[in-house]
Amino acid sequence: MNRTVNVIKRFGFFLLVGIFFVVHSSFSQWVGDPESEAHTRKGIDDVYDLKFDGARAEFKQIVNKQPDHPAGYFFLAMVDWWRIITDFDNTSYDERFLSELDHVIDLCDQRLDKNENDVAALFFKGGALGFRGRLHGNREDWVKAANDGRSAMPIVQKAYKLAPENKDILLGIGIYNYYAEIIPDKYSWVKPFMIFFPKGDKAKGIKQLHEASEHAAYANVEATYFLLQLLQNYEERYSEALPIAQKLYARYPNNVIFHKYVGRCLSAVGRWNDMHDTYGDIQHMVEQKKTGYDAYTEREAHYYLGLYEMNGTHYDAALSHFYRADELSRTLDHKEQSGFMVMTNLKIGMIYDMQQRRDLASMQYNKVLKMNDYQGAHNEAERYLKTPFAKN
């Protein structure tokens, strides 16, 4: 598959993310009475803390009280979505997830047949389509993902026109504004395709996400999470990302995604001892088989623990971690080599050089050159083939 298609798919994914969160951020305003509102808030907190059974119990209360309203079914789908993204290879929840979304769409259509300006129905239908598109995209069914995205966009735009004062909606708008600018900036040859999408504004997007993080009634957690991702993964503003990651993990101490971001941010700012402690805790939770602490998480922990030992010149200990990360990669990387596999093998070669095991080091560098290039790994491998790596 050529790079144009890959980037368009990537942009389409973020577009779907934006569509979903425009909707997701505002659903609670249409759940009805205070009792349902309380169940909604408690259920949402349980979802973020990966307490799935508790979340389903809360949302079923809404379904039982309002069986003809799409809200409860939408929230139940939200639970299954987080089950899916924290256990991605497990497809056992896909069918129920899609069935829940189809029911949401049916209920919304019934309401829209009576009133085409029913804001709640517009929001929940747009959200259901966005959710469905995200699953299709993650399962690499790009045609279905694109169709859901195209269907959801006009629905969300209409809902935004009907409720423009909603601060929570800034989350979805901010996400779109950010990615609609950075994707063409990173890949200039995709710019011609952008004529089909509204123009983005990265600075405005970040500002909108900050505002949603601080002032949104229901979307503040998601806005905070997206700010974390942007600052850490794209903007490289690591010192700003770290306190955000710590804040999220402190609030939701069972959320493996937030936990891993704390470790990544600590690594990025060079707080090695704190990073070591964080990934040590993560590895302990892997051993305890806590929800979400799966083989992918174990691989990440071993990789960063290997970096810690390598930085401290404890090469045998580092190799032990890297060997395990490589072993896991060979099971987890079904279609192509991940960044973890590439960088792990590069680091192993560098350690072999420092141990004066030049033949083994060269084998590692040649192995890396046969893998996908990741963050300049090929250039490093070629350089170390010519001149052995030496720690400064």
C-alpha positions as CSV (number, residue, x, y, z in Angstrom):
1,M,0.0,0.0,0.0
2,N,1.5,3.3,-1.0
3,R,2.2,6.2,1.4
4,T,-0.6,8.4,0.1
5,V,-3.2,5.8,1.1
6,N,-1.6,5.3,4.5
7,V,-1.7,9.0,5.3
8,I,-5.2,9.4,4.1
9,K,-6.2,6.5,6.3
10,R,-4.4,8.1,9.2
11,F,-6.1,11.4,8.6
12,G,-9.4,9.6,8.3
13,F,-8.9,8.0,11.6
14,F,-8.3,11.3,13.4
15,L,-11.3,12.8,11.6
16,L,-13.4,10.0,13.0
17,V,-11.8,10.6,16.4
18,G,-12.9,14.2,16.1
19,I,-16.4,13.3,15.0
20,F,-16.8,10.9,17.9
21,F,-15.5,13.3,20.6
22,V,-17.6,16.2,19.3
23,V,-20.5,13.9,20.1
24,H,-19.1,12.1,23.1
25,S,-18.4,15.3,24.9
26,S,-21.9,16.5,25.0
27,F,-24.1,13.4,25.5
28,S,-24.8,13.9,29.2
29,Q,-26.8,17.0,28.6
30,W,-29.6,14.9,27.1
31,V,-29.8,12.0,29.5
32,G,-32.7,13.4,31.3
33,D,-33.4,13.5,35.0
34,P,-30.8,14.0,37.9
35,E,-30.8,10.3,38.7
36,S,-29.8,9.3,35.2
37,E,-27.2,12.1,35.3
38,A,-25.7,10.6,38.4
39,H,-25.5,7.2,36.9
40,T,-23.9,8.7,33.8
41,R,-21.2,10.5,35.7
42,K,-20.4,7.5,37.9
43,G,-20.4,5.2,34.8
44,I,-18.0,7.5,32.9
45,D,-15.6,7.6,35.8
46,D,-15.8,3.8,36.0
47,V,-15.0,3.5,32.3
48,Y,-11.9,5.6,32.6
49,D,-10.8,3.6,35.6
50,L,-11.4,0.4,33.6
51,K,-14.0,-0.8,36.1
52,F,-16.1,-2.2,33.3
53,D,-18.6,-4.2,35.3
54,G,-19.4,-1.3,37.5
55,A,-19.8,1.0,34.4
56,R,-22.2,-1.4,32.7
57,A,-24.3,-1.6,35.9
58,E,-24.6,2.2,36.0
59,F,-25.5,2.5,32.3
60,K,-28.0,-0.3,32.5
61,Q,-29.8,1.7,35.1
62,I,-30.3,4.4,32.4
63,V,-31.5,1.8,29.9
64,N,-34.0,0.4,32.4
65,K,-35.4,3.8,33.2
66,Q,-35.4,5.1,29.6
67,P,-35.5,2.1,27.3
68,D,-36.5,4.2,24.3
69,H,-33.7,6.8,24.7
70,P,-30.4,6.1,22.9
71,A,-28.2,7.4,25.8
72,G,-27.9,4.2,27.9
73,Y,-27.1,2.0,24.9
74,F,-24.6,4.5,23.7
75,F,-22.8,4.4,27.1
76,L,-22.9,0.6,27.1
77,A,-21.1,0.7,23.7
78,M,-18.6,3.1,25.3
79,V,-17.7,0.4,27.9
80,D,-17.1,-2.1,25.1
81,W,-15.0,0.3,23.2
82,W,-12.6,0.7,26.2
83,R,-12.6,-3.1,26.6
84,I,-11.5,-3.3,22.9
85,I,-8.7,-0.7,23.0
86,T,-7.2,-2.1,26.2
87,D,-7.2,-5.6,24.7
88,F,-6.9,-4.9,21.1
89,D,-6.3,-8.4,19.7
90,N,-9.4,-9.7,21.5
91,T,-12.3,-9.4,19.0
92,S,-14.9,-11.1,21.2
93,Y,-16.6,-7.8,22.0
94,D,-16.8,-6.5,18.5
95,E,-20.1,-8.1,17.6
96,R,-21.9,-6.8,20.8
97,F,-20.3,-3.4,20.3
98,L,-21.6,-3.1,16.8
99,S,-25.0,-4.3,17.8
100,E,-25.3,-1.7,20.5
101,L,-24.4,1.0,18.1
102,D,-26.9,-0.2,15.5
103,H,-29.6,0.0,18.2
104,V,-28.5,3.5,19.1
105,I,-28.8,4.5,15.4
106,D,-32.2,2.9,15.1
107,L,-33.5,4.8,18.2
108,C,-32.1,8.1,16.9
109,D,-33.7,7.6,13.5
110,Q,-37.1,7.1,15.2
111,R,-36.6,10.4,17.1
112,L,-35.4,12.2,14.0
113,D,-38.4,11.0,12.0
114,K,-40.5,13.0,14.5
115,N,-38.2,16.0,14.7
116,E,-35.3,16.5,12.4
117,N,-33.8,19.0,14.8
118,D,-33.7,16.7,17.8
119,V,-30.2,17.6,19.1
120,A,-29.9,14.6,21.3
121,A,-30.7,12.2,18.4
122,L,-28.2,14.0,16.2
123,F,-25.5,13.8,18.7
124,F,-26.0,10.2,19.6
125,K,-26.4,9.1,16.0
126,G,-23.2,11.0,15.0
127,G,-21.4,9.4,17.9
128,A,-22.6,5.9,17.1
129,L,-21.4,6.3,13.5
130,G,-18.1,7.7,14.7
131,F,-17.6,4.8,17.1
132,R,-18.5,2.3,14.4
133,G,-16.1,3.9,12.0
134,R,-13.3,3.8,14.5
135,L,-13.7,0.1,15.0
136,H,-13.8,-0.6,11.3
137,G,-10.6,1.5,10.9
138,N,-8.8,-0.3,13.7
139,R,-9.8,-3.6,12.1
140,E,-8.5,-2.2,8.8
141,D,-11.9,-2.2,7.0
142,W,-11.2,1.2,5.5
143,V,-14.2,1.3,3.1
144,K,-16.7,0.9,6.0
145,A,-14.7,3.3,8.1
146,A,-14.8,6.0,5.4
147,N,-18.5,5.5,4.8
148,D,-19.3,6.0,8.5
149,G,-17.1,9.1,8.6
150,R,-18.9,10.6,5.6
151,S,-22.3,9.8,7.1
152,A,-21.4,11.2,10.6
153,M,-19.8,14.5,9.5
154,P,-23.0,16.4,8.3
155,I,-24.9,15.1,11.4
156,V,-22.3,16.5,13.7
157,Q,-22.1,19.8,11.8
158,K,-25.9,20.2,12.1
159,A,-25.7,19.4,15.9
160,Y,-23.0,22.0,16.4
161,K,-25.1,24.7,14.6
162,L,-27.9,23.9,17.0
163,A,-25.8,24.0,20.1
164,P,-22.7,26.2,19.4
165,E,-22.5,27.5,23.0
166,N,-21.5,24.1,24.4
167,K,-18.0,24.3,25.8
168,D,-17.7,20.5,25.6
169,I,-18.0,20.6,21.9
170,L,-14.6,22.4,21.8
171,L,-13.0,19.0,22.4
172,G,-14.0,17.6,19.0
173,I,-13.5,20.9,17.2
174,G,-10.0,21.3,18.7
175,I,-9.0,17.7,17.7
176,Y,-10.1,18.4,14.2
177,N,-8.4,21.8,13.9
178,Y,-5.1,20.3,15.2
179,Y,-4.9,17.2,13.0
180,A,-6.3,18.9,9.9
181,E,-3.2,21.2,9.9
182,I,-0.4,18.9,11.1
183,I,-1.2,16.0,8.6
184,P,-0.6,18.2,5.5
185,D,2.4,19.9,7.2
186,K,4.0,16.5,7.9
187,Y,3.1,15.1,4.4
188,S,3.1,18.0,1.9
189,W,2.1,15.7,-1.0
190,V,-1.2,15.0,0.8
191,K,-2.2,18.7,0.6
192,P,-4.2,18.3,-2.6
193,F,-6.5,15.9,-0.9
194,M,-7.3,18.5,1.8
195,I,-9.6,20.4,-0.5
196,F,-12.2,17.9,0.5
197,F,-11.9,18.9,4.2
198,P,-12.3,22.2,6.2
199,K,-9.0,24.0,6.8
200,G,-7.3,23.2,10.1
201,D,-5.5,25.5,12.6
202,K,-3.1,23.8,15.0
203,A,-2.6,26.7,17.4
204,K,-6.4,27.2,17.6
205,G,-6.9,23.5,18.1
206,I,-4.5,23.4,21.1
207,K,-6.1,26.4,22.6
208,Q,-9.6,24.8,22.2
209,L,-8.4,21.6,23.8
210,H,-7.0,23.6,26.8
211,E,-10.3,25.4,27.1
212,A,-12.2,22.1,27.0
213,S,-9.8,20.6,29.5
214,E,-10.4,23.4,32.0
215,H,-14.1,24.3,31.4
216,A,-15.9,21.4,29.8
217,A,-18.5,19.8,32.0
218,Y,-18.1,16.2,30.7
219,A,-15.3,16.3,28.2
220,N,-12.6,17.6,30.5
221,V,-10.9,14.1,30.9
222,E,-10.9,13.4,27.2
223,A,-9.6,16.9,26.4
224,T,-6.8,16.4,29.0
225,Y,-6.0,13.0,27.5
226,F,-5.8,14.4,23.9
227,L,-3.6,17.3,25.1
228,L,-1.3,14.8,26.6
229,Q,-1.0,12.9,23.4
230,L,-0.4,16.0,21.3
231,L,2.2,17.4,23.6
232,Q,4.1,14.2,24.0
233,N,3.8,12.5,20.6
234,Y,3.8,15.5,18.2
235,E,4.8,18.7,19.8
236,E,7.6,17.2,21.9
237,R,6.8,19.5,24.8
238,Y,7.6,16.8,27.3
239,S,7.8,19.0,30.4
240,E,4.2,20.2,29.8
241,A,3.0,16.6,29.1
242,L,4.4,15.1,32.3
243,P,2.1,16.8,34.8
244,I,-0.9,16.1,32.6
245,A,-0.1,12.4,32.6
246,Q,0.5,12.4,36.3
247,K,-2.8,14.2,36.9
248,L,-4.8,11.7,34.8
249,Y,-3.1,8.7,36.4
250,A,-3.7,10.1,39.9
251,R,-7.4,10.4,39.1
252,Y,-7.7,7.0,37.4
253,P,-5.1,4.7,39.0
254,N,-6.3,1.6,37.2
255,N,-6.0,3.1,33.7
256,V,-3.0,1.4,32.1
257,I,-2.9,3.9,29.2
258,F,-2.5,6.8,31.6
259,H,0.0,4.8,33.6
260,K,2.2,4.2,30.5
261,Y,2.1,7.8,29.6
262,V,3.6,8.7,32.9
263,G,6.5,6.4,32.2
264,R,7.0,7.7,28.7
265,C,7.0,11.3,29.8
266,L,9.5,10.6,32.6
267,S,11.8,9.0,30.1
268,A,11.5,11.9,27.7
269,V,12.5,14.5,30.4
270,G,15.4,12.3,31.6
271,R,14.0,11.4,35.0
272,W,15.5,8.0,34.9
273,N,15.0,6.8,38.4
274,D,11.4,7.8,38.5
275,M,10.9,6.2,35.1
276,H,12.4,3.0,36.4
277,D,10.1,3.0,39.4
278,T,7.1,3.6,37.2
279,Y,7.8,0.8,34.7
280,G,8.7,-1.4,37.7
281,D,5.2,-0.8,39.0
282,I,3.8,-1.5,35.5
283,Q,5.7,-4.7,35.3
284,H,4.3,-5.7,38.7
285,M,0.8,-5.1,37.5
286,V,1.5,-7.2,34.4
287,E,2.4,-10.0,36.6
288,Q,-0.8,-9.5,38.6
289,K,-2.7,-9.6,35.3
290,K,-4.6,-6.4,36.0
291,T,-7.0,-5.2,33.4
292,G,-5.2,-3.8,30.4
293,Y,-1.7,-4.8,31.6
294,D,-1.2,-7.2,28.7
295,A,1.7,-8.5,26.6
296,Y,2.0,-5.1,24.8
297,T,2.4,-3.4,28.1
298,E,4.9,-6.0,29.3
299,R,7.0,-5.3,26.1
300,E,7.0,-1.6,26.7
301,A,8.0,-2.0,30.3
302,H,10.9,-4.3,29.4
303,Y,12.0,-1.9,26.7
304,Y,12.2,1.1,29.0
305,L,13.7,-0.9,31.9
306,G,16.3,-2.0,29.4
307,L,17.0,1.6,28.5
308,Y,17.5,2.4,32.2
309,E,19.9,-0.5,32.7
310,M,21.8,0.4,29.5
311,N,22.1,4.0,30.6
312,G,23.6,2.8,33.9
313,T,26.1,0.5,32.0
314,H,24.5,-2.6,33.5
315,Y,24.6,-4.3,30.2
316,D,23.7,-7.9,31.2
317,A,20.6,-6.6,33.0
318,A,19.7,-4.4,30.0
319,L,20.1,-7.4,27.6
320,S,17.8,-9.5,29.7
321,H,15.0,-6.8,29.3
322,F,15.7,-6.3,25.6
323,Y,15.7,-10.1,24.9
324,R,12.3,-10.3,26.5
325,A,11.0,-7.3,24.6
326,D,12.2,-8.8,21.4
327,E,10.7,-12.2,22.2
328,L,7.3,-10.5,22.8
329,S,7.6,-8.5,19.6
330,R,7.9,-11.7,17.6
331,T,4.5,-12.8,18.9
332,L,2.8,-9.4,18.9
333,D,4.0,-7.9,15.6
334,H,1.7,-9.9,13.3
335,K,2.0,-7.9,10.1
336,E,5.1,-5.8,10.3
337,Q,7.8,-4.9,12.8
338,S,6.9,-2.4,15.4
339,G,9.0,0.5,16.6
340,F,9.7,-1.5,19.8
341,M,11.1,-4.4,17.8
342,V,13.3,-2.2,15.6
343,M,14.7,-0.1,18.5
344,T,15.1,-3.2,20.7
345,N,17.3,-4.9,18.2
346,L,19.3,-1.7,17.5
347,K,19.9,-1.3,21.3
348,I,21.0,-5.0,21.5
349,G,23.6,-4.3,18.8
350,M,24.9,-1.2,20.6
351,I,25.3,-3.2,23.8
352,Y,27.2,-6.0,21.9
353,D,29.5,-3.3,20.6
354,M,30.2,-2.0,24.1
355,Q,30.9,-5.6,25.2
356,Q,33.4,-5.9,22.4
357,R,31.2,-8.6,20.7
358,R,31.6,-7.1,17.2
359,D,30.4,-10.0,15.2
360,L,27.1,-10.2,17.1
361,A,26.7,-6.4,17.0
362,S,27.1,-6.4,13.2
363,M,24.5,-9.2,12.9
364,Q,22.1,-7.0,14.9
365,Y,22.7,-4.0,12.7
366,N,22.1,-6.0,9.5
367,K,18.9,-7.4,11.1
368,V,17.7,-3.8,11.8
369,L,18.3,-2.9,8.1
370,K,15.9,-5.6,7.1
371,M,13.2,-4.2,9.3
372,N,11.0,-1.1,8.9
373,D,12.9,2.1,9.4
374,Y,11.8,3.8,12.6
375,Q,13.1,7.1,13.9
376,G,16.3,6.9,11.9
377,A,17.2,3.4,13.0
378,H,18.5,2.5,9.5
379,N,20.9,5.5,9.5
380,E,22.2,4.5,13.0
381,A,22.6,0.8,12.0
382,E,24.6,1.8,8.9
383,R,26.8,4.2,10.9
384,Y,27.6,1.5,13.5
385,L,28.3,-1.0,10.9
386,K,31.1,1.3,9.7
387,T,32.2,2.5,13.1
388,P,31.4,0.5,16.3
389,F,29.1,2.2,18.7
390,A,30.9,3.6,21.8
391,K,29.2,5.2,24.8
392,N,30.2,8.9,25.0
